[in-house]
C-alpha cells in the first residue's frame, strides 16, 4: 500500500514519525533514480480554470438540459477524466460537450496561471528536464489554452484525452508521454490534483505527486495514495535536481 509523503516547510519530502516510535521525521528525500521528465496534469495544477469551467458548464447545462442549478460540484469530482466520459458517469447528455467547449474557448483568456508555475517550469527546463502535459481536455483545446497563456514553449508534448485509446484513470496517456520523450517510468514524475491522475501514474509505474495548491478538500486526493504530496509548485524541485550531462 502506498503512503503519501507530506511536504515539509523547506519543500523537501518529509516522512512522518513512524507509529510506535519517537524517531523524528527525516527531511532528506530517499535517494532514487535521476528524474529526466515531468508529466503534468493541466487544470488545477498549472492553471486555475475552475471559474471558467463553472461558467462554461452552467451555460452548456442550461442550453441542453434546461433551467435549474448545474451540478458542478459533482462534475468537479470527476475532473481529470475526458469530458464525454464525465457526462456518461453523471448521466448527462453528450450534447453538452459542444457548448461547453465553445464557452471554454471563449473564456480562455480569463484563466490564470497558478503562482509559482512559470518559475517552476523555467527552473526544470534550466535543469535539463523534459516536460509534458497529459490532460483530460482534448489535445487541441489544451494546446490552444497553453499557447494563449504563454506556457506552450515549456513543453515537449501536450497530449489530450482524445489522442490516446483509454483516457485517465488508465495509464495510456502517461505511458504515451514517456514513449514520446524516450524515458522509462523510473525516470519520471507525474503531477496531478485528482485521483484519476494518481491512478494513471500508478498504472504506468511512475512516481505520483499530488498537487494540493488548488484544493480546498484534499481527502479524495490523499485517499488515492500519491507517492508524494506537494503543497506548492516549488516543492517539486526537491525531486528534480539538475540532470547530469552525458
C-alpha positions as CSV (number, residue, x, y, z in Angstrom):
1,X,0.0,0.0,0.0
2,X,1.3,3.5,-0.9
3,X,1.6,6.0,1.9
4,X,1.6,9.7,0.8
5,X,4.6,11.6,1.8
6,X,3.8,15.1,3.2
7,X,5.8,18.1,2.1
8,X,7.9,19.9,4.7
9,X,8.3,23.7,5.0
10,X,11.6,23.5,3.2
11,X,10.0,22.0,0.2
12,X,11.6,18.6,0.8
13,X,9.7,15.3,1.1
14,X,9.2,14.8,4.8
15,X,8.2,11.5,6.2
16,X,6.1,11.4,9.4
17,X,7.3,9.9,12.6
18,X,6.9,6.1,12.5
19,X,4.0,4.7,14.5
20,X,5.0,3.5,17.9
21,X,8.4,5.3,17.8
22,X,9.7,8.7,18.8
23,X,12.2,8.8,15.9
24,X,11.9,12.2,14.3
25,X,10.9,12.6,10.6
26,X,13.7,12.9,8.1
27,X,13.7,15.9,5.8
28,X,16.0,14.3,3.3
29,X,14.3,12.6,0.3
30,X,15.3,9.0,-0.1
31,X,17.8,8.7,-3.0
32,X,16.3,7.4,-6.2
33,X,16.8,7.4,-9.9
34,X,17.6,10.6,-11.6
35,X,14.5,12.3,-12.9
36,X,14.6,13.2,-16.6
37,X,11.0,14.1,-17.2
38,X,7.9,15.5,-15.5
39,X,4.4,14.9,-16.8
40,X,1.8,17.5,-15.6
41,X,-1.9,17.5,-15.5
42,X,-3.3,20.8,-16.7
43,X,-6.4,22.0,-14.8
44,X,-5.8,22.5,-11.1
45,X,-2.0,22.0,-11.5
46,X,-0.7,24.5,-14.0
47,X,-3.8,26.7,-14.4
48,X,-6.7,27.8,-12.2
49,X,-9.5,27.0,-14.6
50,X,-12.3,26.3,-12.2
51,X,-14.2,29.6,-12.5
52,X,-14.2,29.3,-16.3
53,X,-15.2,25.7,-16.1
54,X,-18.1,26.6,-13.9
55,X,-19.4,29.2,-16.3
56,X,-18.9,27.0,-19.3
57,X,-20.6,24.1,-17.6
58,X,-23.5,26.2,-16.5
59,X,-24.1,27.6,-20.0
60,X,-23.9,24.1,-21.5
61,X,-26.3,22.7,-18.9
62,X,-28.9,25.5,-19.5
63,X,-28.7,25.1,-23.3
64,X,-29.0,21.3,-23.4
65,X,-30.8,20.3,-20.2
66,X,-32.7,23.4,-19.2
67,X,-33.3,25.5,-16.2
68,X,-32.1,24.6,-12.7
69,X,-28.8,24.5,-11.0
70,X,-26.0,22.8,-12.9
71,X,-24.4,20.0,-10.8
72,X,-20.9,21.5,-10.9
73,X,-19.8,20.0,-7.6
74,X,-20.4,16.5,-8.9
75,X,-18.7,17.4,-12.2
76,X,-15.7,18.7,-10.3
77,X,-15.3,15.3,-8.5
78,X,-14.6,13.7,-11.9
79,X,-12.1,16.2,-13.2
80,X,-9.1,14.6,-14.9
81,X,-11.4,12.4,-17.0
82,X,-12.4,13.1,-20.6
83,X,-15.5,15.3,-20.8
84,X,-17.7,12.8,-22.6
85,X,-16.7,10.1,-20.0
86,X,-17.8,12.5,-17.2
87,X,-21.2,13.1,-19.0
88,X,-21.7,9.3,-19.2
89,X,-20.9,8.9,-15.5
90,X,-23.2,11.7,-14.5
91,X,-26.0,10.5,-16.8
92,X,-26.0,13.9,-18.7
93,X,-26.4,14.4,-22.4
94,X,-23.3,14.1,-24.5
95,X,-24.6,17.1,-26.5
96,X,-23.4,19.3,-23.6
97,X,-19.8,18.9,-25.0
98,X,-20.3,21.3,-27.9
99,X,-21.5,24.4,-25.9
100,X,-19.0,23.5,-23.0
101,X,-16.1,23.5,-25.4
102,X,-17.3,26.7,-27.2
103,X,-17.6,28.6,-24.0
104,X,-14.2,27.3,-22.7
105,X,-12.5,28.7,-25.8
106,X,-14.4,32.0,-25.5
107,X,-13.3,32.4,-21.8
108,X,-9.8,31.0,-22.1
109,X,-8.1,34.4,-21.7
110,X,-9.7,34.6,-18.2
111,X,-7.8,31.5,-16.9
112,X,-5.0,32.5,-14.6
113,X,-1.7,30.6,-14.2
114,X,-1.0,29.5,-10.6
115,X,1.6,31.5,-8.7
116,X,5.0,29.8,-8.9
117,X,4.2,27.7,-12.0
118,X,6.2,29.8,-14.5
119,X,9.2,29.8,-12.1
120,X,8.9,26.1,-11.6
121,X,8.8,25.3,-15.4
122,X,11.7,27.7,-16.0
123,X,13.8,26.0,-13.4
124,X,13.0,22.5,-14.6
125,X,14.0,23.3,-18.1
126,X,17.2,25.0,-17.0
127,X,18.0,21.8,-15.0
128,X,17.7,19.8,-18.2
129,X,14.3,18.0,-17.6
130,X,11.9,17.4,-20.4
131,X,8.2,18.3,-19.7
132,X,4.9,17.1,-21.0
133,X,1.2,17.7,-20.3
134,X,-1.3,14.8,-20.0
135,X,-4.8,16.2,-19.6
136,X,-8.4,15.3,-19.6
137,X,-9.0,18.1,-22.2
138,X,-8.8,17.4,-25.9
139,X,-5.3,18.0,-27.3
140,X,-6.3,20.9,-29.5
141,X,-8.0,22.7,-26.6
142,X,-5.1,22.1,-24.2
143,X,-2.5,23.4,-26.7
144,X,-4.7,26.4,-27.5
145,X,-5.1,27.3,-23.8
146,X,-1.4,26.9,-23.1
147,X,-0.5,28.9,-26.1
148,X,-2.7,31.8,-25.1
149,X,-1.2,31.8,-21.6
150,X,2.4,31.7,-22.9
151,X,3.2,28.3,-21.4
152,X,3.3,26.1,-24.5
153,X,7.0,26.6,-25.3
154,X,7.9,24.9,-22.0
155,X,6.5,21.6,-23.1
156,X,7.9,19.0,-25.4
157,X,4.5,17.3,-25.8
158,X,0.9,18.1,-24.9
159,X,-1.4,15.1,-25.0
160,X,-5.2,15.2,-24.8
161,X,-7.6,12.5,-23.8
162,X,-8.9,12.3,-27.4
163,X,-5.4,11.3,-28.6
164,X,-5.0,8.0,-26.7
165,X,-7.0,4.8,-26.6
166,X,-8.0,5.0,-23.0
167,X,-8.1,8.3,-21.0
168,X,-7.3,8.6,-17.3
169,X,-7.6,6.8,-14.9
170,X,-6.0,4.3,-17.4
171,X,-2.2,4.6,-17.7
172,X,-2.2,5.1,-21.5
173,X,-1.7,8.9,-21.5
174,X,1.3,8.8,-19.1
175,X,2.8,5.9,-21.0
176,X,2.4,7.7,-24.3
177,X,4.1,10.8,-22.9
178,X,7.1,8.7,-21.7
179,X,7.3,7.0,-25.1
180,X,7.4,10.3,-26.9
181,X,10.1,11.6,-24.6
182,X,12.1,8.3,-24.6
183,X,12.2,7.7,-20.8
184,X,11.4,4.8,-18.6
185,X,8.8,5.1,-15.8
186,X,11.6,5.2,-13.1
187,X,12.9,8.4,-14.7
188,X,9.7,10.4,-14.5
189,X,7.2,12.1,-12.1
190,X,3.5,12.7,-12.8
191,X,2.0,15.7,-11.0
192,X,-1.8,15.8,-10.7
193,X,-4.6,17.1,-8.4
194,X,-7.2,14.4,-8.9
195,X,-7.5,10.7,-8.0
196,X,-7.6,9.9,-11.8
197,X,-4.1,11.5,-12.2
198,X,-2.7,9.4,-9.4
199,X,-4.3,6.2,-10.7
200,X,-2.9,6.9,-14.2
201,X,0.6,7.4,-12.8
202,X,0.4,4.3,-10.6
203,X,-0.7,2.2,-13.6
204,X,2.2,3.5,-15.6
205,X,4.7,2.8,-12.9
206,X,5.6,6.5,-12.5
207,X,6.2,8.3,-9.2
208,X,2.9,10.2,-8.5
209,X,2.9,13.7,-6.9
210,X,-0.3,15.1,-5.5
211,X,-0.7,18.8,-6.1
212,X,-2.6,20.4,-3.2
213,X,-2.4,24.1,-4.1
214,X,-5.8,24.3,-5.8
215,X,-7.7,22.0,-3.4
216,X,-9.9,23.1,-0.6
217,X,-10.6,19.5,0.4
218,X,-7.6,17.1,0.0
219,X,-9.2,14.0,1.3
220,X,-10.1,12.4,-2.1
221,X,-6.6,13.1,-3.5
222,X,-4.8,11.7,-0.4
223,X,-7.1,8.6,-0.4
224,X,-5.7,7.8,-3.9
225,X,-2.3,7.4,-2.2
226,X,0.1,9.6,-4.2
227,X,3.7,8.8,-3.5
228,X,4.5,12.4,-2.7
229,X,2.3,15.4,-1.8
230,X,3.3,19.0,-2.8
231,X,1.9,22.0,-1.0
232,X,3.2,24.5,-3.6
233,X,4.7,24.2,-7.1
234,X,8.3,24.9,-6.0
235,X,8.2,21.8,-3.7
236,X,8.6,19.6,-6.9
237,X,12.2,20.9,-7.3
238,X,13.4,18.8,-4.4
239,X,12.6,15.7,-6.5
240,X,14.1,17.1,-9.7
241,X,17.8,18.1,-9.4
242,X,19.9,19.0,-12.5
243,X,20.1,16.2,-15.0
244,X,23.7,15.1,-15.3
245,X,25.2,15.8,-18.7
246,X,26.0,12.7,-20.8
